[in-house]
Amino acid sequence: MAETKRDQRATRRFSLRLPVEVKVEDGQAADQPAFTKDVSARGIFFFIDSPVEPGSKIDFILTLPPEVTLTENIRVRCRGQIVRVEQQSAASGGRLGVAAAIESYDFVGVS
C-alpha cells in the first residue's frame, strides 16, 4: 500500500496572490518584484525570476489588501530564511517557486 505524504504545517495557509518585494541578503535577488502563491503566519511561498539558494536570509515586504485586513492596504516587512526552491514548469512561466520561513515581521504602514 502506498504511503501518502502527510502535510506537517502547524499553521493554516492562505492561498493569496499578492505582490511581494524581495531582497536576498547576499545580493542574489535585489529588490525583485515577485508574487505569492500562499502565506501563513510562519511562512510564505512565492514565485521569482532570479535563482536563489536554500539557507539564504531574505527580507520581503507584503502588501495585505483590504479583503484580508478588513480596513486598508497594510504593508508588512518580514525577515526570514529560504527553506526550499522549486523549478516551475514552462506552463507556469518557468519562474522559481520559493518557500521561506518567516522569522520576524513588522507592520510598516498603510497605503
DSSP file (Angstrom, degrees, kcal/mol; ACC not computed):
  #  RESIDUE AA STRUCTURE BP1 BP2  ACC     N-H-->O    O-->H-N    N-H-->O    O-->H-N    TCO  KAPPA ALPHA  PHI   PSI    X-CA   Y-CA   Z-CA
    1    1 A M              0   0    0      0, 0.0     2,-0.2     0, 0.0     0, 0.0   0.000 360.0 360.0 360.0 131.0    0.0    0.0    0.0
    2    2 A A        -     0   0    0      1,-0.1     2,-0.4     0, 0.0     0, 0.0  -0.490 360.0-130.5 -73.5 136.4    1.4    3.4   -1.0
    3    3 A E        -     0   0    0     -2,-0.2     2,-0.3     1,-0.0    -1,-0.1  -0.711  18.7-134.2 -87.3 135.2    2.0    5.8    1.9
    4    4 A T        -     0   0    0     -2,-0.4     2,-0.4     1,-0.1    -1,-0.0  -0.654  22.6-110.3 -89.0 146.4    0.6    9.3    1.4
    5    5 A K        -     0   0    0     -2,-0.3     2,-0.4     1,-0.0    -1,-0.1  -0.618  33.4-138.6 -75.7 125.6    2.8   12.3    2.2
    6    6 A R        -     0   0    0     -2,-0.4     2,-0.6     2,-0.0    -1,-0.0  -0.710  11.3-124.9 -89.6 132.7    1.4   14.0    5.4
    7    7 A D        -     0   0    0     -2,-0.4    -1,-0.0     1,-0.1    -2,-0.0  -0.667  25.1-173.0 -76.3 119.7    1.2   17.8    5.5
    8    8 A Q        +     0   0    0     -2,-0.6     2,-0.1     2,-0.0    -1,-0.1   0.153  32.3 135.8-104.7  18.9    3.2   18.8    8.6
    9    9 A R        -     0   0    0      1,-0.1     4,-0.1     2,-0.0    -2,-0.0  -0.456  41.2-158.4 -69.1 138.0    2.4   22.5    8.6
   10   10 A A  S    S+     0   0    0     -2,-0.1     2,-0.3     2,-0.1    -1,-0.1   0.652  72.3  50.0 -92.1 -17.2    1.5   23.8   12.1
   11   11 A T  S    S-     0   0    0      1,-0.0     2,-0.2     0, 0.0    -2,-0.0  -0.879  92.6 -96.0-123.5 156.2   -0.4   26.9   10.9
   12   12 A R        -     0   0    0     -2,-0.3    29,-0.5     1,-0.0     2,-0.3  -0.445  35.1-141.6 -70.8 136.5   -3.1   27.5    8.3
   13   13 A R        -     0   0    0     -2,-0.2     2,-0.5    27,-0.1    27,-0.2  -0.760   6.4-150.7 -97.8 146.2   -2.0   28.6    4.9
   14   14 A F  E     -A   39   0A   0     25,-2.8    25,-2.1    -2,-0.3     2,-1.1  -0.975  15.1-133.4-117.7 122.9   -4.0   31.1    2.8
   15   15 A S  E     +A   38   0A   0     -2,-0.5     2,-0.4    23,-0.2    23,-0.3  -0.635  46.4 155.9 -75.8 101.9   -3.9   30.9   -1.0
   16   16 A L        -     0   0    0     -2,-1.1     2,-1.0    21,-0.5    -2,-0.1  -0.995  40.2-150.4-134.4 127.9   -3.3   34.5   -1.8
   17   17 A R        +     0   0    0     -2,-0.4    20,-0.1    18,-0.1    -2,-0.1  -0.838  40.0 158.2 -96.6  99.8   -1.7   36.0   -4.9
   18   18 A L        -     0   0    0     -2,-1.0    18,-2.4    46,-0.0     2,-0.2  -0.907  45.7-107.1-123.3 147.9   -0.1   39.2   -3.5
   19   19 A P  E     -B   35   0A   0      0, 0.0    44,-1.1     0, 0.0     2,-0.4  -0.517  39.6-174.7 -69.7 142.8    2.7   41.4   -4.7
   20   20 A V  E     -BC  34  62A   0     14,-2.1    14,-1.9    -2,-0.2     2,-0.6  -0.997  21.4-143.2-142.0 135.8    5.9   41.0   -2.7
   21   21 A E  E     -BC  33  61A   0     40,-2.1    40,-1.9    -2,-0.4     2,-0.4  -0.890  26.6-162.7 -99.3 122.5    9.2   42.9   -2.9
   22   22 A V  E     +BC  32  60A   0     10,-2.3    10,-2.5    -2,-0.6     2,-0.4  -0.879  17.7 177.4-115.3 136.1   12.1   40.5   -2.2
   23   23 A K  E     - C   0  59A   0     36,-2.8    36,-2.8    -2,-0.4     2,-0.4  -0.969  16.7-152.2-134.9 120.3   15.7   41.2   -1.2
   24   24 A V  E >   - C   0  58A   0      5,-1.3     3,-2.3    -2,-0.4    34,-0.2  -0.793  19.3-131.1 -92.3 132.3   18.1   38.4   -0.6
   25   25 A E  T 3  S+     0   0    0     32,-2.5    -1,-0.1    -2,-0.4    33,-0.1   0.820 104.4  52.9 -54.6 -39.0   20.9   39.4    1.9
   26   26 A D  T 3  S-     0   0    0     31,-0.4    -1,-0.3     1,-0.1     4,-0.1   0.335 120.0-106.3 -84.7  12.2   23.8   38.1   -0.2
   27   27 A G  S <  S+     0   0    0     -3,-2.3     3,-0.5     2,-0.1    -2,-0.1   0.571  80.5 131.2  83.0   9.2   22.5   40.1   -3.2
   28   28 A Q  S    S+     0   0    0      1,-0.3     2,-0.3    25,-0.1    -3,-0.1   0.880  86.6  13.7 -62.8 -37.9   21.1   37.1   -5.2
   29   29 A A  S >  S-     0   0    0     -5,-0.2    -5,-1.3    21,-0.1     3,-0.6  -0.752  80.4-163.4-141.5  88.6   17.8   38.9   -5.9
   30   30 A A  T 3   -     0   0    0     -3,-0.5    -7,-0.2    -2,-0.3    -8,-0.1  -0.642  69.8 -30.5 -83.0 120.3   18.0   42.6   -5.0
   31   31 A D  T 3  S+     0   0    0     -2,-0.5    -1,-0.2     1,-0.2    -8,-0.2   0.860  88.1 171.6  41.6  53.6   14.6   44.3   -4.7
   32   32 A Q  E <   -B   22   0A   0    -10,-2.5   -10,-2.3    -3,-0.6    -1,-0.2  -0.775  33.3-121.7 -96.3 132.5   13.0   42.0   -7.2
   33   33 A P  E     +B   21   0A   0      0, 0.0    16,-0.4     0, 0.0     2,-0.3  -0.470  43.8 156.5 -70.2 144.7    9.2   42.0   -7.7
   34   34 A A  E     -B   20   0A   0    -14,-1.9   -14,-2.1    -2,-0.1     2,-0.3  -0.865  30.4-130.6-150.1 179.7    7.5   38.7   -7.1
   35   35 A F  E     -BD  19  47A   0     12,-1.3    12,-2.7    -2,-0.3     2,-0.1  -0.997  20.6-118.2-144.1 149.8    4.1   37.4   -6.2
   36   36 A T  E     - D   0  46A   0    -18,-2.4    10,-0.3    -2,-0.3     3,-0.1  -0.431  14.3-170.1 -85.0 156.1    2.9   34.9   -3.6
   37   37 A K  E    S-     0   0A   0      8,-3.3   -21,-0.5     1,-0.5     2,-0.3   0.699  79.7  -9.3-102.8 -45.9    1.1   31.6   -4.0
   38   38 A D  E     -AD  15  45A   0      7,-1.4     7,-2.5   -23,-0.3    -1,-0.5  -0.989  59.9-159.4-152.5 160.8    0.3   31.2   -0.3
   39   39 A V  E     +AD  14  44A   0    -25,-2.1   -25,-2.8    -2,-0.3     2,-0.3  -0.989  10.1 173.5-140.9 143.0    1.0   32.8    3.0
   40   40 A S        -     0   0    0      3,-2.9     3,-0.2    -2,-0.3   -27,-0.1  -0.848  50.3 -95.0-137.1 178.4    0.8   31.7    6.6
   41   41 A A  S    S+     0   0    0    -29,-0.5   -28,-0.1    -2,-0.3     3,-0.1   0.750 125.2  33.4 -66.7 -22.5    1.9   33.1   10.0
   42   42 A R  S    S+     0   0    0      1,-0.1    60,-3.0    59,-0.1     2,-0.3   0.502 124.0  11.6-112.0  -6.9    5.1   31.2    9.8
   43   43 A G  E     - E   0 101A   0     58,-0.3    -3,-2.9    -3,-0.2     2,-0.3  -0.975  50.4-145.7-163.7 174.4    6.0   31.1    6.1
   44   44 A I  E     -DE  39 100A   0     56,-2.2    56,-2.7    -2,-0.3     2,-0.4  -0.989   5.8-154.6-147.5 147.3    5.4   32.2    2.5
   45   45 A F  E     +DE  38  99A   0     -7,-2.5    -8,-3.3    -2,-0.3    -7,-1.4  -0.996  29.7 164.0-125.0 125.0    5.6   30.6   -0.9
   46   46 A F  E     -DE  36  98A   0     52,-2.5    52,-3.3    -2,-0.4     2,-0.4  -0.897  34.0-120.9-138.3 166.0    6.3   32.9   -3.8
   47   47 A F  E     +DE  35  97A   0    -12,-2.7   -12,-1.3    -2,-0.3     2,-0.3  -0.900  33.3 168.7-110.8 138.2    7.4   33.0   -7.4
   48   48 A I  E     - E   0  96A   0     48,-2.2    48,-3.2    -2,-0.4   -14,-0.1  -0.962  34.3-138.4-145.9 157.0   10.6   34.8   -8.6
   49   49 A D  S    S+     0   0    0    -16,-0.4    -1,-0.1    -2,-0.3   -15,-0.1   0.839  79.7  74.8 -87.8 -36.3   12.7   35.0  -11.7
   50   50 A S  S    S-     0   0    0      1,-0.1     2,-0.1    46,-0.1    46,-0.1  -0.538  87.4-108.1 -83.9 143.0   16.2   35.1  -10.3
   51   51 A P        -     0   0    0      0, 0.0     2,-0.3     0, 0.0    -1,-0.1  -0.434  39.9-178.8 -67.3 140.7   17.9   32.0   -8.8
   52   52 A V        -     0   0    0     -2,-0.1    -4,-0.0    -4,-0.1    33,-0.0  -0.911  20.7-121.8-134.9 162.2   18.2   31.9   -5.0
   53   53 A E    >   -     0   0    0     -2,-0.3     3,-1.9    31,-0.0    29,-0.2  -0.867  24.8-109.3-111.6 138.6   19.8   29.4   -2.7
   54   54 A P  T 3  S+     0   0    0      0, 0.0    29,-0.2     0, 0.0     3,-0.1  -0.353 106.8  35.4 -56.8 143.2   18.2   27.5    0.2
   55   55 A G  T 3  S+     0   0    0     27,-3.4     2,-0.1     1,-0.3    28,-0.1   0.184  86.1 133.0  93.9 -16.3   19.5   28.8    3.5
   56   56 A S    <   -     0   0    0     -3,-1.9    26,-2.8    25,-0.1    -1,-0.3  -0.422  57.9-123.5 -68.9 141.6   19.8   32.4    2.3
   57   57 A K  E     - F   0  81A   0     24,-0.2   -32,-2.5    -2,-0.1   -31,-0.4  -0.647  34.8-170.6 -81.0 141.2   18.4   35.1    4.5
   58   58 A I  E     -CF  24  80A   0     22,-2.3    22,-2.5    -2,-0.3     2,-0.4  -0.955  21.8-155.7-135.2 154.9   15.7   37.3    2.9
   59   59 A D  E     +CF  23  79A   0    -36,-2.8   -36,-2.8    -2,-0.3     2,-0.3  -0.973  24.7 171.1-118.6 139.9   13.8   40.5    3.6
   60   60 A F  E     -CF  22  78A   0     18,-2.4    18,-3.4    -2,-0.4     2,-0.5  -0.997  25.0-144.1-150.3 154.0   10.5   41.0    1.9
   61   61 A I  E     -CF  21  77A   0    -40,-1.9   -40,-2.1    -2,-0.3     2,-0.3  -0.975  15.4-167.1-120.9 123.5    7.5   43.4    2.0
   62   62 A L  E     -CF  20  76A   0     14,-2.6    14,-2.8    -2,-0.5     2,-0.6  -0.818  12.4-147.5-102.9 145.7    4.0   42.1    1.6
   63   63 A T  E     - F   0  75A   0    -44,-1.1    12,-0.2    -2,-0.3    10,-0.1  -0.941  14.2-153.8-113.0 109.3    1.0   44.4    1.0
   64   64 A L  E     - F   0  74A   0     10,-3.3    10,-2.3    -2,-0.6   -46,-0.0  -0.699  17.0-134.2 -83.4 127.0   -2.1   42.9    2.5
   65   65 A P    >>  -     0   0    0      0, 0.0     4,-2.3     0, 0.0     3,-1.8  -0.268  24.4-101.4 -80.2 166.2   -5.2   44.1    0.7
   66   66 A P  H 3> S+     0   0    0      0, 0.0     4,-2.5     0, 0.0     5,-0.1   0.783 119.1  67.1 -56.2 -28.8   -8.5   45.3    2.4
   67   67 A E  H 34 S+     0   0    0      1,-0.2     6,-0.0     2,-0.2    -3,-0.0   0.789 112.3  33.0 -62.9 -25.8  -10.1   41.9    1.7
   68   68 A V  H <4 S+     0   0    0     -3,-1.8    -1,-0.2     1,-0.0     5,-0.1   0.850 126.8  37.6 -94.9 -44.5   -7.6   40.5    4.2
   69   69 A T  H  < S-     0   0    0     -4,-2.3    -2,-0.2     3,-0.1     3,-0.1   0.689  90.6-139.4 -84.0 -19.2   -7.2   43.3    6.7
   70   70 A L  S  < S+     0   0    0     -4,-2.5    -3,-0.1    -5,-0.3     3,-0.1   0.653  87.3  51.8  63.1  17.7  -10.8   44.5    6.6
   71   71 A T  S    S-     0   0    0      1,-0.4    -1,-0.2    -6,-0.2     2,-0.2   0.041 110.4 -32.7-135.7-106.3   -9.5   48.1    6.6
   72   72 A E  S    S-     0   0    0     -3,-0.1    -1,-0.4     1,-0.1     2,-0.2  -0.600  77.8 -67.1-114.8 176.9   -6.9   49.5    4.3
   73   73 A N        -     0   0    0     -2,-0.2    38,-1.9    -3,-0.1     2,-0.4  -0.502  53.8-161.1 -61.4 133.2   -3.8   48.1    2.5
   74   74 A I  E     -FG  64 110A   0    -10,-2.3   -10,-3.3    36,-0.2     2,-0.4  -0.987   7.6-144.6-124.2 128.2   -1.3   47.2    5.2
   75   75 A R  E     -FG  63 109A   0     34,-3.0    33,-2.4    -2,-0.4    34,-0.9  -0.761  14.6-167.3 -92.7 133.8    2.4   46.8    4.4
   76   76 A V  E     -FG  62 107A   0    -14,-2.8   -14,-2.6    -2,-0.4     2,-0.5  -0.983   9.0-152.6-125.0 122.3    4.3   44.1    6.4
   77   77 A R  E     -FG  61 106A   0     29,-2.8    29,-2.3    -2,-0.5     2,-0.3  -0.840  21.7-173.8 -95.0 125.7    8.1   43.8    6.4
   78   78 A C  E     -FG  60 105A   0    -18,-3.4   -18,-2.4    -2,-0.5     2,-0.4  -0.893  17.3-158.6-122.1 149.2    9.3   40.3    7.1
   79   79 A R  E     +FG  59 104A   0     25,-2.6    24,-3.0    -2,-0.3    25,-1.8  -0.965  34.2 127.9-120.5 143.0   12.7   38.7    7.6
   80   80 A G  E     -FG  58 102A   0    -22,-2.5   -22,-2.3    -2,-0.4     2,-0.4  -0.878  48.0 -92.7-166.3-161.3   13.2   35.0    7.1
   81   81 A Q  E     -FG  57 101A   0     20,-1.8    20,-2.6    -2,-0.3     2,-0.4  -1.000  32.2-115.6-140.2 137.4   15.2   32.2    5.5
   82   82 A I  E     + G   0 100A   0    -26,-2.8   -27,-3.4    -2,-0.4    18,-0.3  -0.576  32.4 174.1 -72.2 127.3   14.7   30.4    2.3
   83   83 A V  E     +     0   0A   0     16,-2.8     2,-0.3    -2,-0.4    17,-0.2   0.657  62.3  12.4-108.3 -21.8   14.0   26.7    3.0
   84   84 A R  E     - G   0  99A   0     15,-1.7    15,-2.7   -31,-0.1     2,-0.4  -0.984  52.8-162.2-157.8 144.2   13.2   25.3   -0.5
   85   85 A V  E     - G   0  98A   0     -2,-0.3     2,-0.4    13,-0.2    13,-0.2  -0.999  13.4-171.6-128.6 131.0   13.5   26.3   -4.1
   86   86 A E  E     - G   0  97A   0     11,-3.2    11,-3.5    -2,-0.4     2,-0.4  -0.982  22.8-130.1-126.3 131.5   11.5   24.6   -6.9
   87   87 A Q  E     - G   0  96A   0     -2,-0.4     9,-0.2     9,-0.2     2,-0.2  -0.662  31.0-143.9 -74.2 129.4   11.8   24.9  -10.7
   88   88 A Q        -     0   0    0      7,-1.5     5,-0.0    -2,-0.4    -1,-0.0  -0.552  21.3 -94.2 -93.9 161.3    8.3   25.6  -12.1
   89   89 A S    > > -     0   0    0     -2,-0.2     5,-2.2     1,-0.1     3,-1.1  -0.261  30.0-113.2 -71.7 159.5    7.1   24.2  -15.4
   90   90 A A  G > 5S+     0   0    0      1,-0.3     3,-1.8     3,-0.2    -1,-0.1   0.831 116.5  64.8 -60.2 -32.1    7.2   26.3  -18.6
   91   91 A A  G 3 5S+     0   0    0      1,-0.3    -1,-0.3     2,-0.1    -3,-0.0   0.794 101.7  49.1 -62.7 -28.2    3.4   26.4  -18.5
   92   92 A S  G X 5S-     0   0    0     -3,-1.1     3,-0.5     3,-0.1    -1,-0.3   0.184 132.6 -90.4 -97.4  18.1    3.6   28.4  -15.3
   93   93 A G  T < 5 -     0   0    0     -3,-1.8    -3,-0.2     1,-0.2    -2,-0.1   0.405  53.5 -96.7  93.1  -3.1    6.1   30.8  -16.8
   94   94 A G  T 3 <S+     0   0    0     -5,-2.2    -1,-0.2     1,-0.2    -6,-0.2   0.601  76.2 148.4  69.9  10.6    9.2   28.9  -15.7
   95   95 A R    <   -     0   0    0     -3,-0.5    -7,-1.5    -6,-0.2     2,-0.4  -0.213  52.4-102.0 -69.8 167.9    9.7   31.1  -12.6
   96   96 A L  E     -EG  48  87A   0    -48,-3.2   -48,-2.2    -9,-0.2     2,-0.5  -0.776  25.0-139.0 -92.3 136.5   11.2   29.6   -9.5
   97   97 A G  E     -EG  47  86A   0    -11,-3.5   -11,-3.2    -2,-0.4     2,-0.5  -0.845  23.1-166.9 -92.8 129.7    9.0   28.7   -6.6
   98   98 A V  E     -EG  46  85A   0    -52,-3.3   -52,-2.5    -2,-0.5     2,-0.5  -0.972  12.1-162.0-125.8 125.7   10.5   29.7   -3.2
   99   99 A A  E     -EG  45  84A   0    -15,-2.7   -16,-2.8    -2,-0.5   -15,-1.7  -0.906  17.9-179.4-102.5 131.4    9.4   28.6    0.2
  100  100 A A  E     -EG  44  82A   0    -56,-2.7   -56,-2.2    -2,-0.5     2,-0.4  -0.991  25.0-132.1-134.3 141.0   10.6   30.7    3.1
  101  101 A A  E     -EG  43  81A   0    -20,-2.6   -20,-1.8    -2,-0.4     2,-0.6  -0.736  24.7-131.0 -86.1 136.0   10.2   30.6    6.9
  102  102 A I  E     + G   0  80A   0    -60,-3.0   -22,-0.3    -2,-0.4     3,-0.1  -0.797  28.3 174.3 -89.9 123.5    9.2   33.9    8.5
  103  103 A E  E     -     0   0A   0    -24,-3.0     2,-0.3    -2,-0.6   -23,-0.2   0.755  66.2  -6.7 -99.0 -31.0   11.4   34.7   11.5
  104  104 A S  E     - G   0  79A   0    -25,-1.8   -25,-2.6     2,-0.0    -1,-0.4  -0.982  60.5-171.2-158.7 159.0   10.2   38.2   12.3
  105  105 A Y  E     - G   0  78A   0     -2,-0.3     2,-0.3   -27,-0.2   -27,-0.2  -0.992   5.4-164.5-153.8 156.3    7.8   40.8   10.9
  106  106 A D  E     - G   0  77A   0    -29,-2.3   -29,-2.8    -2,-0.3     2,-0.6  -0.994  27.3-121.5-139.5 142.0    6.8   44.4   11.5
  107  107 A F  E     - G   0  76A   0     -2,-0.3   -31,-0.2   -31,-0.2     3,-0.1  -0.772  29.9-177.4 -82.4 123.8    3.8   46.4   10.3
  108  108 A V  E     -     0   0A   0    -33,-2.4     2,-0.3    -2,-0.6   -32,-0.2   0.427  46.8 -61.2-109.0  -0.4    5.3   49.3    8.3
  109  109 A G  E     - G   0  75A   0    -34,-0.9   -34,-3.0     2,-0.0     2,-0.4  -0.796  44.4 -83.8 147.7 173.4    2.3   51.3    7.3
  110  110 A V  E       G   0  74A   0     -2,-0.3   -36,-0.2   -36,-0.2   -47,-0.0  -0.860 360.0 360.0-111.2 146.3   -0.9   51.7    5.5
  111  111 A S              0   0    0    -38,-1.9   -37,-0.1    -2,-0.4    -1,-0.1   0.383 360.0 360.0-130.2 360.0   -1.2   52.6    1.9
